[in-house]
Amino acid sequence: MRKEHDFLGELEVADELYYGVQTIRALENFHITGKHIDPDFIKSLAMVKKAAAMANMKTGRLNVSIGKAIVDAADDVIAGKLADQFPVDPIQGGAGTSLNMNMNEVLANRGLEIMGHPKGSYDIINPNNHVNMAQSTNDAFPTAIKVCAIIKSKPLIDSLQRLVDELEKKADEYSTILKMGRTHLQDAVPITLGQEMGAYASGIRRGIKRIKSAMEGAHVINMGATAVGTGLNAEPSYIHDVAYELSEVVGEPFYTAENLIDATNNTDIFADISSGMKVTALVLIKMANDFRFMASGPRCGIGELKLPPRQPGSSIMPGKVNPVIAEVLNQVCYQVCGNDLTITLAVENGQFELNVMEPVLAYNLFNNMCYLKNGVNTFVDRLLVDLEVDRDQCAYWLNRSVGIVTALLPHLGYEVCSDLAKEAYNENRAIRDIILERGLLTEAEMNHILSPEEMTKPGIAGQDVLKNSGN
């Protein structure tokens, strides 16, 4: 055991531990989620500490031998080593001070070990004086959130792009499958299944654009702001150097905020990112619900789509298969929407020069990025790739619907079409049969007007044929 102290007093720390007294106090105080800090967030904070040490060495304020030991220790953490040395709960009071000090203590003790000194020799490398030099939790913690969000956004965007690509493949594959379009859950006018798939792809592309646009704000950081944004205890040159060094460490461009006080007390950028994911989740919910409706039945519902069977659907009904993959995407998106509310409340609840609610904000932001990525990948891999279509069922509903009468309006007029629709409903007959029976159109004219090419694009269906026939 070794003894460590802070201004609250002295505690014993097991010698094998790299963290110290302030981490132990956090462990005593916060038993909230039972979860560990996201590994990418730990890696991101270590990147911030590495960049700060490099910038402080550049200004000449940090001794080079100490600085290099801190950098080497940070590299160990970035590589995934010492992962078990970050036990603090993700949701914690103190605006993230618990995690910041956890990192400071681990880097100090690992740096001491690298230099050949015993852990706890804080007169040589001190968690506050050296590792936290020219920093505060109030600039290091939100900067690490931004770094982590950038890291996590890449696989999320990749998953959404996979979904777009697969939907576009389906759009081409189903481009000639004519089916009944529906509004208000009622028959409307014909559309191709390919057009529906293309529309889903278009909505997801918009989501990707929305998230990418929001992520631009994550590249603006407040490093050097220290406690309240005034830059107290930070060299002026450090403020610019640390943004450059962080860019080198992460491989992404980072820029110092024009107003460091604003960047320290406002966290609206995280609301932008969360909102981009939430709105994308809303588009995904609508798409997943459409798939569930079109696959309903399969014999006593719409039954136009055949979802790949992934597991038995009931503990009591033999042969039942449920749309579990579409259902899980729905639930993922509901969770994303709920977490967005938590993030919204955390963003609005800053006071004066700091938002102290960043830990819960970060926890939910990173969870949303993970959940949404996993949900989308599951939908693509377990449903969309092996999706099948019941072409006969699509044709059956189309031929039974009176919605196709809308395409005849320019040729027969509203009154005649209304009468046709009424008779079709009352006698449960097909519109085609009634028109041919009355001699209103020839079969050739009918087939042309009601062809997929004519009914699913702008213009008056069958106009050329009717002109040529004299009608």
Secondary structure, 3 states (H helix, E strand, C coil): CEEEEECCEEEEECCCCCCCHHHHHHHHHCCCCCCCCCHHHHHHHHHHHHHHHHHHHHHCCCCHHHHHHHHHHHHHHHCCCCHHHCCCCCCCCCCCHHHHHHHHHHHHHHHHHHHCCCCCCCCCCCHHHHHCCCCCHHHHHHHHHHHHHHHHHHHHHHHHHHHHHHHHHHHHHCCCCEEEEEECCEEEEEEEHHHHHHHHHHHHHHHHHHHHHHHHHHHEECCCCCCCCCCCCCCHHHHHHHHHHHHHHHCCCCEECCCHHHHHHCCHHHHHHHHHHHHHHHHHHHHHHHHHHHCCCCCCCCCCEECCCCCECCCCCCCCECCHHHHHHHHHHHHHHHHHHHHHHHHHCCECCECCCHHHHHHHHHHHHHHHHHHHHHHHHHHHCCCEECHHHHHHHHHHCCHHHHHHHHHHCHHHHHHHHHHHHHHCCCHHHHHHHHCCCCHHHHHHHCCHHHHCCCCCCCHHHHHHHCC
